[in-house]
């Protein structure tokens, strides 16, 4: 059904453009200008948008570590939720955050190597000084900014930040994408494929686990 909708819209647009350009406009030069205008209407902002995306990627995109901290015992991973791998593989002694279904929890590595799980903690019981956060979202004209950062909760200082900006395309691309199952277009991003975010390297590169 989505493909049929796209076909109808495209055929209708092309038909209207040809009718206005060839039938309604008399001078030949006027026909040429009209065809050029109709050709640019669905695509011009998309070309500009891609140029602007490259500029924003240079200015804002990528990983920036402003400060590293040595000997960190643990941290708050926020909405992502604590998992044992942060203790068994990354070397932290505890990790806190939101558990699936709500509620605050903490995983701690015991001296015997087993993991202690504490759930539904009072927020005042949390002991993390550092927290992983991921604010972001759409900010107009088809752009989406995904931001990951690590914050020092005592000073409110941002220790590191990773930014990836995606572009959904010009207005025509976004309109036509609305007929698809995805519901949104994709015309590029600062980082794609293997260049995308690695949360483990990001966190351990900023918060060095205690020996």
PyMOL commands that set and color helices and strands:
alter all, ss='L'
color gray80, all
select helices_A, chain A and resi 2-24+28-41+44-60+78-80+85-88+123-125+171-177+193-195+199-206
alter helices_A, ss='H'
color red, helices_A
select strands_A, chain A and resi 62-65+69-72+74-76+94-98+104-109+115-119+130-133+136-138+143-152+157-167+207-209
alter strands_A, ss='S'
color yellow, strands_A
deselect
rebuild
show_as cartoon
